[in-house]
Amino acid sequence: DRVGNLVIRKSASKGRENSMPVVLQAHVDMVPQKNNDVVHDFTKDPIVPIIDGEWVKAQGTTLGADNGIGVAAALSILESKDIVHGPLEVLFTVDEETGMTGAFNLSEGFINGKVLLNLDSEEYGEIFIGCAGGINAIATFNYKKEIVDKGNIALLLELKGLKGGHSGVDIHLGRANANKLMNRFLWNAEHFFGLRLVYFNGGNMRNAIPREATALVTIPKHFEKDFLNSVNSFEQTYRDEYSSVEDNISFRATRAELPKYCIDKHTTGNLLDALYAIPNGVIRMIPEMPDVVETSTNLAIVQTNENNIQVVSLLRSSVDTAKIDLCNMIESIFDMALANTTHEGDYPGWKPNFNSPLLRTMKEVYSSIHNEEPKVKVIHAGLECGIIGAIFPGIDMISFGPTIKYPHSPDEKVEIKSVGLFWNYLLKVLERL
């Protein structure tokens, strides 16, 4: 279609011509994340996969199992001459990770099937029948440039070594957010050392918990020793507070060339106050499913540009009214800080249907393989099913997949055994449908 989504149709295997048409769906993009010490250009360098025990991972980058496994499974079914199935439509969507552009631009009639298998979940043995919706809150701080005091020195602050992860499925793990930790130090240093901010950059993907942040600052020279001691103290504080979830936090300050200009003091204060105040992490769990997050927010990106600083938070909720309330909460904070707030990329959640015929079939097939029922779940992440369901009302959908750990981070890995189990389950479901 016009945005690059692709549908490939395959006729039914012999004797299955009258079976219901089934749509297999996966997205073709991945989240490009790498460790700070890895040289890698995602626009041209190949991912380097390695086997690590029972897992496949990549050397210092995201692997792309999210959603490469789903794409590979669908392509294998298209290529096969002996898999039993009814009429198939394989739908490959684009730009899922950067705003679900492909799903949003699907048009009526592009697919015809009334049953859809989304191959984009990340725990074998779990099948998903609902997901959270999301929206980006984008705040823009316009600033003026002020001449740096010649009696100041410049210091480059680097915070790295955090685990990061998926801002939906990993948000309940309580991992550190690099933007929040960096801002915590900057806010204190602005109050105690007369810090002036030149730039603050952290995170680069709205749906990834930021792992690294940098800031260039100036301070009066006579504060240098106390400032460096404070950096060391904050590093230890962060390590102590996150000792059970983070094991490699690094916070360093090094001398840098004194710049000519810095961000004006008023805007710096407003920015740091706002970033300190806005919520980050889990806001509420689902009362009926207390182990599942209902509403959350991720302070994903802080980016300093030539004349402004842009702050992006991704807000998620499986309850639309709660998502709107969170939008209002964050906008009110940025309003008080004199920033301009906009909202983009709003996408709907996927309301669970516990009476789905497809759900009944998939539970039966799973039980026939494993002698136990699968776990039926709602995921706190943005699956394309919510958008697809809005465009194609009445379509019956399930999302499932092999076990993938730490997607959207360089620690991403897929369990080898689970890929085989997922493949076998998918084939038996197609045969049954």
C-alpha positions as CSV (number, residue, x, y, z in Angstrom):
1,D,0.0,0.0,0.0
2,R,1.0,3.7,0.0
3,V,3.0,3.5,3.3
4,G,4.8,0.2,2.5
5,N,2.6,-2.4,4.2
6,L,2.6,-5.6,2.3
7,V,0.0,-8.4,2.0
8,I,0.9,-11.7,0.4
9,R,-1.9,-14.2,-0.3
10,K,-1.4,-18.0,-0.4
11,S,-4.0,-20.5,-1.6
12,A,-5.2,-23.2,0.8
13,S,-3.4,-26.5,0.9
14,K,-5.3,-29.3,-0.9
15,G,-8.6,-30.2,0.8
16,R,-8.6,-27.0,2.9
17,E,-10.1,-24.7,0.3
18,N,-13.3,-24.1,2.3
19,S,-11.6,-23.3,5.6
20,M,-11.8,-19.8,7.0
21,P,-9.2,-17.4,5.7
22,V,-6.5,-16.6,8.3
23,V,-4.3,-13.5,8.5
24,L,-0.7,-13.9,9.8
25,Q,0.6,-10.5,10.9
26,A,4.1,-9.3,11.9
27,H,6.0,-6.0,11.7
28,V,9.2,-5.6,9.8
29,D,11.0,-2.9,11.8
30,M,13.2,-3.2,14.9
31,V,14.4,-0.9,17.7
32,P,18.0,0.1,17.1
33,Q,19.8,0.2,20.4
34,K,23.5,-0.4,21.1
35,N,25.9,-0.2,24.0
36,N,28.0,3.0,24.2
37,D,31.3,1.2,23.4
38,V,30.0,-0.6,20.3
39,V,30.6,0.9,16.9
40,H,27.6,0.1,14.8
41,D,25.6,1.8,12.0
42,F,22.1,0.3,11.9
43,T,21.5,1.8,8.4
44,K,24.1,-0.5,6.9
45,D,25.9,-2.8,9.4
46,P,24.5,-6.3,9.9
47,I,23.3,-7.6,13.2
48,V,25.9,-10.1,14.5
49,P,23.9,-12.9,16.2
50,I,25.6,-15.3,18.7
51,I,24.5,-18.4,20.6
52,D,24.8,-17.9,24.3
53,G,23.8,-21.2,26.0
54,E,20.0,-21.7,25.4
55,W,19.6,-18.2,23.8
56,V,20.4,-16.3,20.7
57,K,21.5,-12.7,21.2
58,A,23.5,-10.1,19.3
59,Q,27.0,-8.6,19.9
60,G,26.3,-5.3,21.8
61,T,23.1,-4.4,19.9
62,T,19.5,-5.2,19.8
63,L,18.8,-8.6,18.1
64,G,15.6,-7.8,16.2
65,A,13.8,-11.0,17.3
66,D,11.1,-8.4,18.0
67,N,9.6,-8.9,15.4
68,G,12.0,-10.8,13.2
69,I,10.9,-14.1,14.6
70,G,7.3,-13.4,13.5
71,V,8.4,-12.3,10.1
72,A,10.6,-15.5,9.7
73,A,7.7,-17.8,10.7
74,A,5.3,-16.2,8.3
75,L,7.9,-16.4,5.4
76,S,8.6,-20.0,6.2
77,I,4.8,-20.8,6.0
78,L,4.6,-19.0,2.6
79,E,7.6,-20.9,1.3
80,S,6.5,-24.3,2.5
81,K,4.9,-26.9,0.2
82,D,3.6,-29.3,2.9
83,I,2.1,-27.3,5.7
84,V,-1.6,-27.8,6.1
85,H,-3.6,-24.6,6.2
86,G,-6.6,-22.8,4.8
87,P,-6.5,-19.7,2.7
88,L,-3.8,-17.4,4.0
89,E,-3.1,-13.7,4.0
90,V,0.3,-12.6,5.4
91,L,0.3,-9.0,6.5
92,F,3.7,-7.3,7.0
93,T,3.4,-3.9,8.6
94,V,6.0,-1.1,8.8
95,D,7.2,1.3,11.4
96,E,5.5,-0.3,14.4
97,E,8.2,0.7,16.8
98,T,8.2,4.4,15.8
99,G,4.5,5.1,16.0
100,M,2.6,2.1,14.4
101,T,2.5,4.1,11.1
102,G,1.8,1.0,9.1
103,A,-1.1,-0.2,11.2
104,F,-2.6,3.3,11.3
105,N,-2.6,3.6,7.5
106,L,-4.2,0.2,6.7
107,S,-7.3,0.7,4.6
108,E,-10.5,-1.2,4.5
109,G,-10.3,-4.1,2.1
110,F,-6.5,-4.5,2.3
111,I,-7.1,-7.8,4.2
112,N,-10.2,-9.9,4.0
113,G,-9.7,-12.5,6.8
114,K,-11.8,-12.5,9.9
115,V,-9.2,-14.3,12.1
116,L,-5.8,-12.8,12.7
117,L,-2.8,-14.3,14.4
118,N,-0.4,-11.6,15.6
119,L,3.1,-13.1,15.9
120,D,4.5,-10.4,18.2
121,S,4.3,-11.6,21.8
122,E,7.3,-12.5,23.9
123,E,6.6,-15.3,26.3
124,Y,5.8,-18.8,25.0
125,G,2.9,-20.3,26.9
126,E,1.1,-17.0,27.1
127,I,-1.5,-15.8,24.6
128,F,-2.6,-12.2,24.6
129,I,-6.2,-11.0,24.0
130,G,-5.8,-7.3,24.9
131,C,-3.2,-4.5,25.1
132,A,-2.7,-1.0,26.3
133,G,-3.1,2.1,24.2
134,G,-0.6,4.8,24.1
135,I,0.2,8.5,23.3
136,N,3.3,10.6,23.1
137,A,3.4,13.8,25.3
138,I,5.9,16.2,23.7
139,A,7.0,19.3,25.6
140,T,9.1,22.0,24.0
141,F,11.1,24.5,26.0
142,N,12.3,27.5,23.9
143,Y,15.4,29.1,25.4
144,K,17.7,32.1,24.9
145,K,21.5,31.8,24.7
146,E,23.5,33.5,27.4
147,I,27.2,34.1,27.4
148,V,29.1,31.8,29.6
149,D,31.0,33.4,32.5
150,K,34.8,33.3,31.8
151,G,35.3,32.3,35.5
152,N,33.5,29.1,34.9
153,I,34.7,25.7,33.9
154,A,32.9,23.2,31.7
155,L,32.3,19.6,32.7
156,L,30.8,16.7,30.6
157,L,28.5,14.5,32.6
158,E,27.9,10.9,31.4
159,L,25.5,8.5,32.9
160,K,25.5,5.0,31.4
161,G,25.4,1.3,32.1
162,L,21.7,1.0,32.8
163,K,19.7,-1.9,31.6
164,G,16.9,0.0,29.9
165,G,14.4,-2.3,28.2
166,H,10.9,-2.1,26.8
167,S,8.9,0.8,28.3
168,G,5.8,-1.3,28.4
169,V,6.6,-4.9,29.3
170,D,9.6,-4.0,31.5
171,I,8.2,-0.9,33.2
172,H,7.1,-2.8,36.3
173,L,10.7,-4.1,36.9
174,G,11.6,-0.7,38.5
175,R,14.7,-0.2,36.4
176,A,16.5,3.2,36.5
177,N,15.6,5.8,33.9
178,A,18.8,7.6,32.8
179,N,16.9,10.9,32.2
180,K,15.4,10.9,35.7
181,L,18.7,10.1,37.3
182,M,20.6,12.7,35.3
183,N,18.0,15.4,36.0
184,R,18.1,14.5,39.7
185,F,21.8,15.4,39.9
186,L,21.4,18.5,37.6
187,W,18.6,19.9,39.8
188,N,20.7,19.6,42.9
189,A,23.8,21.0,41.3
190,E,21.9,24.0,39.9
191,H,20.8,24.8,43.5
192,F,24.1,24.2,45.3
193,F,26.9,24.9,42.7
194,G,25.3,27.5,40.4
195,L,25.3,25.1,37.5
196,R,24.5,26.4,34.1
197,L,23.3,24.0,31.4
198,V,24.7,23.9,27.9
199,Y,22.9,20.8,26.8
200,F,21.1,17.7,28.1
201,N,20.5,14.7,25.9
202,G,19.2,11.3,27.0
203,G,17.3,8.4,25.3
204,N,16.5,8.1,21.6
205,M,13.3,5.9,21.4
206,R,9.9,6.7,22.8
207,N,9.3,3.1,23.7
208,A,12.7,2.2,25.3
209,I,13.6,3.0,28.9
210,P,16.6,5.3,28.5
211,R,19.9,3.7,29.4
212,E,22.2,6.6,28.9
213,A,22.2,10.4,29.3
214,T,24.8,13.2,28.8
215,A,24.9,16.8,29.8
216,L,27.4,19.6,29.3
217,V,27.4,22.1,32.2
218,T,29.4,25.0,33.5
219,I,30.1,25.9,37.1
220,P,32.3,28.4,38.9
221,K,35.8,27.1,39.1
222,H,36.0,27.2,42.9
223,F,33.2,24.6,43.1
224,E,35.1,22.0,41.0
225,K,36.3,19.8,43.9
226,D,32.9,19.8,45.7
227,F,31.1,19.2,42.4
228,L,33.2,16.1,41.5
229,N,32.7,14.7,45.0
230,S,29.0,15.2,44.5
231,V,29.1,13.3,41.2
232,N,30.8,10.4,43.0
233,S,28.3,10.6,45.9
234,F,25.3,10.5,43.5
235,E,26.8,7.5,41.6
236,Q,27.0,5.6,44.9
237,T,23.5,6.6,45.8
238,Y,22.1,5.4,42.5
239,R,24.0,2.1,42.9
240,D,22.6,1.7,46.4
241,E,19.0,2.5,45.5
242,Y,19.0,0.3,42.4
243,S,21.3,-2.5,43.7
244,S,18.6,-5.2,43.2
245,V,17.8,-4.2,39.5
246,E,20.9,-2.4,38.1
247,D,24.4,-3.8,38.4
248,N,26.5,-1.5,36.2
249,I,25.5,2.2,36.8
250,S,28.3,4.6,35.9
251,F,28.2,8.3,36.5
252,R,31.3,10.4,35.6
253,A,32.3,14.0,35.1
254,T,35.3,15.1,32.9
255,R,36.6,18.5,32.0
256,A,35.6,19.9,28.6
257,E,36.3,22.9,26.5
258,L,34.4,26.0,27.8
259,P,31.6,26.8,25.4
260,K,30.7,30.4,24.4
261,Y,27.0,30.1,25.3
262,C,24.7,28.3,27.7
263,I,20.9,28.0,28.1
264,D,19.4,30.9,29.9
265,K,19.0,30.5,33.7
266,H,15.2,30.8,33.7
267,T,14.6,28.1,31.2
268,T,17.1,25.8,32.8
269,G,15.3,26.1,36.1
270,N,11.9,25.5,34.5
271,L,13.2,22.4,32.6
272,L,14.9,20.8,35.6
273,D,11.9,21.5,37.9
274,A,9.5,20.0,35.3
275,L,11.6,16.9,34.7
276,Y,11.9,16.3,38.5
277,A,8.1,16.7,38.9
278,I,6.7,14.6,36.1
279,P,5.8,11.0,37.0
280,N,7.8,8.1,35.5
281,G,7.1,4.4,35.8
282,V,4.0,2.5,36.9
283,I,1.0,4.7,37.8
284,R,-1.6,2.0,38.5
285,M,-2.1,-1.8,38.2
286,I,-5.3,-3.4,36.8
287,P,-7.5,-4.1,39.9
288,E,-8.9,-7.4,38.4
289,M,-5.4,-8.5,37.3
290,P,-3.1,-7.1,40.0
291,D,0.1,-8.4,38.4
292,V,-0.6,-6.5,35.2
293,V,0.1,-2.7,34.7
294,E,-2.9,-0.6,33.7
295,T,-1.3,2.8,33.4
296,S,2.4,4.0,33.1
297,T,4.6,6.6,31.7
298,N,8.2,6.6,30.4
299,L,10.3,9.8,30.3
300,A,11.8,8.6,27.1
301,I,13.8,11.4,25.4
302,V,15.4,14.7,26.3
303,Q,16.9,16.4,23.3
304,T,18.6,19.8,23.2
305,N,18.4,21.5,19.8
306,E,19.7,24.8,18.5
307,N,16.9,27.0,20.1
308,N,14.8,24.6,22.2
309,I,14.8,21.5,24.3
310,Q,12.3,18.8,23.5
311,V,11.0,16.3,26.1
312,V,9.1,13.1,25.0
313,S,7.2,10.9,27.4
314,L,5.3,7.8,26.2
315,L,2.0,7.3,28.2
316,R,0.3,3.9,28.2
317,S,-3.0,2.7,29.6
318,S,-5.5,-0.1,28.8
319,V,-8.2,2.4,30.1
320,D,-8.7,5.3,27.7
321,T,-9.9,7.7,30.4
322,A,-6.9,7.0,32.5
323,K,-4.6,7.7,29.5
324,I,-6.4,11.1,29.1
325,D,-6.0,11.8,32.8
326,L,-2.3,11.1,32.6
327,C,-2.0,13.4,29.6
328,N,-3.6,16.2,31.6
329,M,-1.4,15.6,34.6
330,I,1.8,15.8,32.6
331,E,0.6,18.8,30.5
332,S,-0.3,20.7,33.7
333,I,3.3,20.3,35.0
334,F,4.8,21.5,31.7
335,D,2.3,24.4,31.6
336,M,3.6,25.6,35.0
337,A,7.1,25.4,33.5
338,L,6.1,27.5,30.5
339,A,6.6,24.8,28.0
340,N,4.5,24.1,25.0
341,T,2.9,20.6,25.1
342,T,1.5,18.6,22.3
343,H,0.2,15.1,22.0
344,E,1.0,12.8,19.0
345,G,0.7,9.2,18.0
346,D,-2.4,8.3,19.9
347,Y,-3.4,4.7,19.4
348,P,-6.2,2.7,20.9
349,G,-6.0,-0.3,23.2
350,W,-7.3,-3.7,22.4
351,K,-10.3,-4.7,24.5
352,P,-10.2,-8.4,25.6
353,N,-12.9,-10.7,24.3
354,F,-13.0,-13.7,26.7
355,N,-15.7,-15.4,24.5
356,S,-13.6,-15.4,21.4
357,P,-14.0,-18.6,19.3
358,L,-10.3,-18.2,18.3
359,L,-9.3,-18.0,21.9
360,R,-11.2,-21.2,22.6
361,T,-9.5,-23.0,19.7
362,M,-6.0,-21.8,20.7
363,K,-6.6,-23.0,24.3
364,E,-7.7,-26.4,23.1
365,V,-4.7,-26.8,20.7
366,Y,-2.2,-25.7,23.4
367,S,-3.8,-28.1,25.9
368,S,-3.5,-31.0,23.4
369,I,0.2,-30.3,23.1
370,H,1.2,-29.6,26.7
371,N,-1.6,-31.1,28.8
372,E,-2.2,-27.7,30.4
373,E,-3.9,-24.5,29.4
374,P,-1.9,-21.5,28.2
375,K,-1.9,-18.3,30.3
376,V,-4.4,-15.8,28.9
377,K,-3.1,-12.3,29.3
378,V,-3.4,-8.6,28.6
379,I,-0.1,-7.0,27.8
380,H,1.0,-3.5,28.9
381,A,2.4,-2.6,25.5
382,G,1.2,-1.3,22.2
383,L,0.3,-4.2,19.9
384,E,-1.0,-3.4,16.5
385,C,-4.1,-5.5,17.2
386,G,-5.8,-2.5,18.8
387,I,-5.4,-0.4,15.7
388,I,-6.2,-3.3,13.4
389,G,-9.4,-4.1,15.4
390,A,-10.5,-0.5,15.0
391,I,-10.0,-0.5,11.2
392,F,-11.5,-4.0,10.7
393,P,-14.4,-4.3,13.3
394,G,-15.3,-7.8,14.3
395,I,-12.0,-9.4,13.4
396,D,-11.0,-12.1,16.0
397,M,-7.4,-11.8,17.1
398,I,-4.8,-13.5,19.3
399,S,-1.2,-12.5,19.8
400,F,1.5,-15.1,20.7
401,G,5.2,-15.9,20.1
402,P,8.3,-17.4,21.5
403,T,10.2,-16.3,24.6
404,I,12.1,-13.0,24.0
405,K,13.8,-11.3,26.9
406,Y,14.8,-7.6,27.2
407,P,13.5,-6.3,23.8
408,H,14.5,-2.8,22.9
409,S,17.8,-3.1,24.6
410,P,21.2,-4.6,23.7
411,D,20.5,-7.4,26.1
412,E,17.6,-8.7,23.9
413,K,17.7,-12.5,23.4
414,V,15.4,-15.2,22.2
415,E,15.1,-18.7,23.7
416,I,16.0,-21.3,21.1
417,K,13.8,-24.0,22.6
418,S,10.8,-21.7,22.7
419,V,11.1,-20.9,18.9
420,G,10.6,-24.6,18.1
421,L,7.6,-24.8,20.5
422,F,6.1,-21.7,19.0
423,W,6.5,-23.0,15.5
424,N,4.9,-26.3,16.3
425,Y,2.0,-24.6,18.0
426,L,1.5,-22.2,15.1
427,L,1.3,-25.1,12.6
428,K,-1.2,-27.0,14.7
429,V,-3.4,-23.9,15.1
430,L,-3.4,-23.4,11.3
431,E,-4.2,-27.0,10.7
432,R,-7.1,-26.8,13.2
433,L,-8.5,-23.5,11.8
